[in-house]
Amino acid sequence: MLPCGTAAGMLPAPAMTMRKSLRITATLLLTASLAACVQPPAAPPQTQAAAAPTRPAPPPERLNLALKSDSQDWISAGDSALDGGGDMQEYVPAGQTVADWSQMITVLTLPPSQDPTARLTALLKGLRAACKTYNVVQSTARDDATRSANLLARCDKPDDTALNNDNILLAKHEAIWAKTLEGRADNYLVLRAWHADAITPDSVLRSAGVRRQWQDWADRVAVVPNGGA
């Protein structure tokens, strides 16, 4: 039997005296030898390594809440989804909770289809209906450059039952600083609330210095490029 891979042209030429039948037999043997030759198993097809899962691109922007620039030491107090899309985060001063707080910052992150000003209008409408007295202490028109607006509202002697929501705790005096922001990926409504049963000298409703602190903090709250300060 011929070694594997031997070609017919490499066989020695048959002798001139070989009978025709022997030449036919030699040809048959060659064919049989080539057919019986065991070829090495073919290498398995190369399989491409599974592509590493691609990480979603980070959002192009984020909300700078400027918590570290404020005089208070804030802690996260809750995170929940909103009906209709978006989510809500809550922050209170260290040592306080959502059930017992003097100040609270609430951030509503809204999809682009939801107008933060409309959200704020609905919220203030409910608050106005619950308050014996309600007034807007100060406000700024929408700034086209920053796509934001500010408002400070005051509520006195509210009626908890008018809001029809057991999760909302009201004191005798309430103040809400609201800032609306329009981003390119999301919209935001940022609310800073204060409440107490007495208006103390260091409250935002009485102290001009505290109000300036709140204003400085609100000015730092902005939509910034991801990775920005």
N, C-alpha and C positions, 0 to 999 in steps of 0.2 A: 504494500500500500504506500502511496506517495505521501510525503510530508504535506501538511496543510499549507496551501498557498502556492504549491508548485504549479506552474502554468504548463499547458500542453506544449508550447514552443520550447520549453526547457528540457524535454525528454530527448534522449539520444535517438538519432534517426534509425529506423529499423534496417536490418541487413538486407541487401539486395536479393538474397536467396530465400527470404522469409515468404512462406506461402501467403496467399491472399487471405486465407481463413485466419492465420495467425495475426495478420495485421488488423483484421476485424476484432479478434479477441483482445488484442492489446488496446484497441480503441475503447472497447467495452469496459475493460479493467480501469482504464484512466477515468472514464466517466463515473464508474462506481466509486473509485477512490475519492474523487472530488466531492461526490454526493455524500460519502460517509465521513468526510472531514468534519470534526466538531469545532465549530467556531466559538470563540470565547463569548460569554454572555455580553450583550450590549450594555454599555454603561447606562445607568438609570438617567432619565432626562433631568437636567439641572432644574431644580425648582428655585424660583426666585424667593428670596427672603421676604417674608410679609412686611409690607411697608409699615413703618412706625406710625401709630395714630397721630394725625395732625392735631395740634392744639389749636383751639379756636383763637382767633386774633383778639387781643385785648381791646376793650372798647376804646374809641379814640379820645374819650374825655371822661372826667369823673367830677364828682362834687367835692370841693374842699369845704369841709364843715368848720374848720378853724377852731376846733375844740381846745387845742392846746394854747391858743392865744387868748382865751378867756380867763377871767379871774377864778372861775369855778373849776373844780376837778370833776370832770364828767365821766360817767360809766354807762355802758350799754345796759338797757333795761328791757329790751324786747325787739323782736323782728318778726313780721308777719306779712302774708300776701294780702293784696287788696282785691276786692271784687272788681272785675273788669280789667285786670292787669296792673302790674306795678307792685310795689311793696312799701312797707312802712317800718322805719326804725325809730326807737325811742331811747332817749338818754336822760338820766337824772343825775344830780350831784351825788358824789360818793357818800355812802351811808344812807341814802334814801331809796325808795322803791316806787313802782308805779301806783301802789296803793297808799303811799304816804310821801308826798313830795311837796316842796315849796317852789321849785322850778322844774320845767321839763322842756326838752327839745324834741320835736317830732319831725321826721323827714319823710315826706311822701315822694317816692320816685315813680314817675308816671310815664307811660309810653308816649311817643310823640303825638299821637292822635288825641291825647287828653290835654285840655288847656288848664294850666295850674291856676290861672286867675278865676276860671269858672268854679274850680274846686274851692278856692278861698271864699268866693262870693256865697256859695251854698253853706259853707261852714259858718260864716259870719251871720248869715240870715237866721240860722238856727240859734246862734248865740244871742242875737238881738231879740228874738222872740222869747227867750228864757230870762232876759235881764229886766229888772225893774227900771234901771237906767243904763243906757249904752251910748257910747260916743267914740268917734275916731279921734285919738289924741294928736296924731300926726301921720302924714303919708307922703310918699314921693311918687310922681308919675313914672311910668315905664321908661327906663333908659334904653334907647335903641342900641347903644354900643355894648352894654353888658346884658341886654335882653332880660332885665330884672326890674322889680318894683318892691317898695317897702311900705308897711303899714303898721301902726300901733293902735290897738283898740282896747277900750276899757269897758268892763261890765261890773255893775254893782247890784248886790242883792238878787242873784239869779235864783230861779226856781228849778231845782234838779228835775222835777217831774215833767217839766215842759219839754225836756230833751228826749224823753222816752228811751233812755239808754242808761242802764244801771252801771255801765263801765265808766261813765263820765262822772268824776267827782268835782263838785264845785264848792268853793268857799264863798264868803260874803263879798270878796273883791277879787276880780279876775283881770289879768292883763295878757294880751297876746301880741307879740311882735311877729309879723308874717312877712316872708320874702318869697316872691315867685321868681323862678329862673327858667329860662327856655334854653335847652341845649340842642345839639344836633342829633344826639342819640336818644336822649331822654329829657323830660321836663321835671321840674322839682317844685315842691311847696315845702318851705321850711318854716316851722312854727316854734317860737320860744314863748312859753307860758309861765306866768307867775300867779300864785294865788295865796290868799291868807284871809283870816277873819278880821284883821286890823291892818291898816296901811301904816307901816312902820317908816321911820325916817330914812332907812336904807333901801326902801322899795323902789322899783322902777317908776311907780306912780307919784312918788314924792321927791326923790333925789335926782337933781339934774345931773350929778356926777354918774350915778348908776345908769341913767338913760344914755349918757354919752358912751359908757362902757358897752351897753347893748348895741348902740349905733356902730361903734368901732368893730364889734364882733360881726354884726350883720354885713358891714362893708367888706369884710374878709371872706364871707361865705360867697363862693363863686364857682362856676363851672370852668374847669381848667383842663388843658391837655393832659392826657394820662402820663404820669411821671412828673407833672408840674407841681409847684409848691401850693 
